[in-house]
Amino acid sequence: ADLLVLVDAARLVRAADQGLFQPVNSEALRREVPPELRDSAGRWSALTRRVRVVVVNPKQVDPALIRTYADLARPELKGRLCLRNGRSVYNQSLVADQLILRGEAETRRWLTGLIANLKPPFFSSDTTLARAVARGDCGVGVVNSYYVARLLSGESGAEDKALMQGVKVVVPDPAHINVSGAGVTRHSRHPEAARQLLEFLASPEGGGVGYAQANHEYPLVGSGTDPLLKGFGPVRGDGVPIEKLGARNGEAVELMRVAGWP
């Protein structure tokens, strides 16, 4: 392979640490990709963004109760919160994000509150979790934005599209941003061509139009043109650099384990 495409900060940082990428010196990437969305050593770059959003069943929970991720630990949600299991790298990155922003002690308290509000069992995918919230099996859940958009689009069938109509999507303010990203492989036999492909995928035409629209993800800058994502409302990221999320993954996983989030 000449180009390796991965999703989530932890996977990108892990691949870089394992020496799977080679540094790329690209003026185009420096111009098109915000610095917090690319590796400081030039080994990988984000292509699109995704947001960890909160899905709410208004018949079970008042959406006005939730404005930030901290609100998921509110005692009013006891027995109503459903979560994907701790092996999900998306949840690991969310916890790493909160660890960076709030510090270890506050993040520990937050995790304790989440687990206290849990309605078992832990889910193995965002899709099944979103469906459970829509059915009223859970009052609230945490999923990646594109999963909800896919269900609402009808791509998985008319039944899912109808089911999700009653769900309210809350974009926390500020929001945890994660990415799809890519880098030129260390052993690429066509590094120049791979660099050009990476630049195209990260460009407004490649990532912002093609890649983002195909996957219901956000472009690197702005909210894009996807009407479903626009319907979720404005997104204000919390500014945490993607490579820092990956670097704190191990600490996040340990905090989750101690809190009882397996």
C-alpha positions as CSV (number, residue, x, y, z in Angstrom):
1,A,0.0,0.0,0.0
2,D,1.1,3.5,-0.7
3,L,-1.5,5.3,1.4
4,L,-3.0,4.1,4.7
5,V,-6.4,5.5,5.6
6,L,-7.6,5.1,9.2
7,V,-10.4,6.5,11.4
8,D,-9.9,8.0,14.9
9,A,-7.1,9.8,16.5
10,A,-5.8,6.9,18.5
11,R,-5.4,4.7,15.5
12,L,-3.6,7.4,13.5
13,V,-1.2,8.1,16.4
14,R,-0.6,4.4,17.0
15,A,0.2,3.8,13.4
16,A,2.7,6.8,13.4
17,D,4.3,5.5,16.6
18,Q,4.7,2.0,15.0
19,G,6.6,3.6,12.0
20,L,3.9,2.9,9.4
21,F,4.0,6.4,7.9
22,Q,6.7,8.5,6.4
23,P,6.8,12.3,6.8
24,V,5.4,14.4,4.0
25,N,6.5,17.9,3.3
26,S,3.4,19.4,1.7
27,E,2.6,23.1,1.3
28,A,-0.9,22.1,0.2
29,L,-1.6,20.1,3.4
30,R,-0.3,23.0,5.5
31,R,-2.6,25.3,3.6
32,E,-5.8,23.2,3.6
33,V,-5.6,21.3,6.9
34,P,-5.9,23.2,10.2
35,P,-2.8,22.5,12.4
36,E,-4.8,20.8,15.1
37,L,-6.1,18.3,12.5
38,R,-2.7,17.0,11.3
39,D,0.4,15.5,12.7
40,S,3.1,18.0,13.8
41,A,5.7,15.8,12.2
42,G,3.9,15.6,8.9
43,R,3.2,11.8,9.1
44,W,-0.6,12.0,8.7
45,S,-3.4,14.4,7.9
46,A,-7.1,14.5,8.7
47,L,-9.4,14.1,5.7
48,T,-12.8,14.7,7.3
49,R,-14.2,15.4,10.8
50,R,-16.8,13.6,12.8
51,V,-18.5,14.7,16.1
52,R,-19.4,12.6,19.1
53,V,-23.0,13.7,19.5
54,V,-25.8,12.9,22.0
55,V,-29.0,11.2,20.8
56,V,-32.1,11.7,22.9
57,N,-35.5,10.2,22.9
58,P,-37.7,13.2,23.9
59,K,-40.4,10.8,25.3
60,Q,-37.8,9.6,27.8
61,V,-35.5,12.5,28.5
62,D,-35.9,16.3,28.0
63,P,-33.2,17.3,25.5
64,A,-32.8,20.6,27.2
65,L,-31.1,18.8,30.1
66,I,-28.0,18.1,27.9
67,R,-25.8,20.9,26.6
68,T,-22.3,19.4,27.3
69,Y,-20.8,16.0,27.8
70,A,-20.7,16.8,31.5
71,D,-24.5,16.7,31.6
72,L,-24.4,13.0,30.8
73,A,-23.5,12.5,34.5
74,R,-26.5,14.4,35.8
75,P,-28.5,12.3,38.3
76,E,-31.7,12.9,36.4
77,L,-30.4,10.5,33.8
78,K,-30.0,7.6,36.2
79,G,-31.0,4.3,34.5
80,R,-31.5,6.1,31.1
81,L,-28.1,6.4,29.6
82,C,-26.9,3.7,27.1
83,L,-23.2,3.5,26.1
84,R,-21.1,1.6,23.6
85,N,-18.5,-0.6,25.4
86,G,-15.1,0.7,26.4
87,R,-13.4,-1.2,23.7
88,S,-14.8,1.4,21.2
89,V,-11.9,3.7,20.2
90,Y,-14.4,6.4,19.7
91,N,-15.3,6.4,23.4
92,Q,-11.7,6.1,24.3
93,S,-11.0,9.3,22.4
94,L,-13.9,11.1,24.0
95,V,-12.5,10.3,27.4
96,A,-9.1,11.4,26.3
97,D,-10.6,14.6,25.2
98,Q,-12.3,15.2,28.5
99,L,-9.0,14.3,30.3
100,I,-7.1,16.9,28.4
101,L,-9.8,19.6,29.0
102,R,-10.8,18.8,32.5
103,G,-7.9,17.0,34.2
104,E,-7.8,13.6,35.8
105,A,-9.7,14.2,39.0
106,E,-12.7,15.8,37.3
107,T,-12.7,13.2,34.5
108,R,-12.8,10.4,37.1
109,R,-15.8,12.0,38.7
110,W,-17.5,12.4,35.4
111,L,-16.9,8.7,34.5
112,T,-18.3,7.6,37.9
113,G,-21.4,9.6,37.1
114,L,-21.8,8.1,33.6
115,I,-21.6,4.5,35.0
116,A,-24.0,5.4,37.7
117,N,-26.5,6.5,35.1
118,L,-25.9,3.4,32.9
119,K,-28.8,1.3,31.7
120,P,-27.1,-2.1,30.8
121,P,-26.0,-3.7,28.6
122,F,-23.1,-2.0,26.9
123,F,-23.6,-1.9,23.1
124,S,-21.2,-3.2,20.6
125,S,-21.9,-0.6,17.9
126,D,-23.2,3.0,17.5
127,T,-25.9,1.9,15.1
128,T,-27.6,-0.5,17.5
129,L,-27.3,2.1,20.3
130,A,-29.0,4.8,18.2
131,R,-31.8,2.4,17.3
132,A,-32.3,1.5,21.0
133,V,-32.6,5.2,21.8
134,A,-35.1,5.7,19.0
135,R,-37.2,2.7,20.2
136,G,-37.2,4.1,23.8
137,D,-35.1,1.3,25.2
138,C,-32.7,4.1,26.3
139,G,-33.4,7.7,27.0
140,V,-30.1,9.0,25.8
141,G,-26.9,7.7,24.1
142,V,-23.6,8.8,22.7
143,V,-22.7,8.1,19.0
144,N,-20.7,9.5,16.1
145,S,-22.6,12.0,14.0
146,Y,-22.4,10.1,10.7
147,Y,-24.1,7.0,12.1
148,V,-27.2,9.1,12.8
149,A,-27.0,10.7,9.4
150,R,-26.8,7.3,7.7
151,L,-29.8,6.1,9.5
152,L,-31.8,9.2,8.8
153,S,-30.8,9.2,5.1
154,G,-32.5,5.9,4.5
155,E,-29.3,4.2,3.3
156,S,-30.0,1.3,5.7
157,G,-33.7,1.1,4.8
158,A,-37.0,2.9,5.2
159,E,-37.6,1.3,8.6
160,D,-34.5,2.9,10.1
161,K,-35.3,6.2,8.5
162,A,-38.8,6.2,10.0
163,L,-37.5,5.0,13.4
164,M,-35.0,7.8,13.7
165,Q,-37.5,10.6,13.0
166,G,-38.4,11.0,16.7
167,V,-34.8,11.3,17.9
168,K,-33.3,14.6,18.9
169,V,-29.6,15.1,18.1
170,V,-27.7,17.3,20.6
171,V,-24.3,18.6,19.5
172,P,-22.5,19.4,22.8
173,D,-21.0,22.9,23.0
174,P,-18.0,22.7,22.7
175,A,-17.9,19.4,20.8
176,H,-15.3,16.7,20.8
177,I,-14.0,16.4,17.2
178,N,-12.4,13.3,15.8
179,V,-11.3,12.6,12.2
180,S,-10.8,10.2,9.4
181,G,-7.2,10.6,8.2
182,A,-4.4,9.1,6.1
183,G,-0.7,9.1,5.5
184,V,1.9,8.0,3.0
185,T,3.2,4.6,4.1
186,R,6.8,4.2,5.1
187,H,7.5,1.6,2.4
188,S,5.5,3.2,-0.4
189,R,6.9,2.5,-3.8
190,H,5.1,5.5,-5.2
191,P,5.5,8.2,-2.5
192,E,5.1,11.2,-4.9
193,A,1.8,9.8,-6.3
194,A,0.7,9.0,-2.8
195,R,1.4,12.5,-1.6
196,Q,-0.7,13.9,-4.5
197,L,-3.6,11.6,-3.6
198,L,-3.4,12.6,0.0
199,E,-3.4,16.3,-1.0
200,F,-6.4,15.7,-3.1
201,L,-8.3,13.8,-0.4
202,A,-7.6,16.6,2.1
203,S,-8.6,19.3,-0.4
204,P,-12.1,20.9,-0.4
205,E,-12.9,19.1,-3.6
206,G,-11.7,15.7,-2.5
207,G,-12.5,15.5,1.2
208,G,-14.9,18.4,1.6
209,V,-17.1,17.3,-1.4
210,G,-16.4,13.7,-2.2
211,Y,-15.2,11.9,0.9
212,A,-17.3,13.9,3.4
213,Q,-20.5,13.7,1.5
214,A,-20.1,10.0,0.8
215,N,-19.7,9.2,4.5
216,H,-22.0,11.9,6.0
217,E,-18.9,13.5,7.7
218,Y,-17.9,17.1,8.2
219,P,-15.3,18.7,5.9
220,L,-12.1,19.9,7.5
221,V,-13.4,23.5,7.6
222,G,-17.0,24.6,8.0
223,S,-20.2,22.5,8.2
224,G,-20.4,21.4,4.5
225,T,-23.5,20.9,2.5
226,D,-25.0,17.7,3.9
227,P,-28.6,18.7,4.9
228,L,-28.8,16.1,7.6
229,L,-25.6,17.3,9.3
230,K,-26.8,20.9,9.0
231,G,-30.0,19.9,10.7
232,F,-28.1,18.8,13.8
233,G,-27.1,22.5,14.3
234,P,-23.9,24.4,14.5
235,V,-20.7,22.7,15.6
236,R,-18.1,24.5,17.8
237,G,-15.1,22.2,18.4
238,D,-13.2,22.3,21.7
239,G,-9.9,22.8,20.0
240,V,-8.1,19.7,21.3
241,P,-5.3,18.7,18.8
242,I,-6.0,15.3,17.3
243,E,-2.5,14.0,18.0
244,K,-2.9,14.8,21.7
245,L,-6.1,12.6,21.8
246,G,-4.0,9.7,20.6
247,A,-1.2,10.4,23.0
248,R,-3.6,10.2,26.0
249,N,-5.4,7.1,24.8
250,G,-3.6,4.8,27.3
251,E,-4.5,7.0,30.3
252,A,-8.1,7.2,29.1
253,V,-8.5,3.5,28.8
254,E,-7.2,3.0,32.3
255,L,-9.6,5.5,33.7
256,M,-12.5,3.8,31.9
257,R,-11.4,0.4,33.3
258,V,-11.3,1.7,36.9
259,A,-14.7,3.3,36.5
260,G,-16.2,0.1,35.3
261,W,-16.6,0.9,31.6
262,P,-15.3,-2.4,30.1
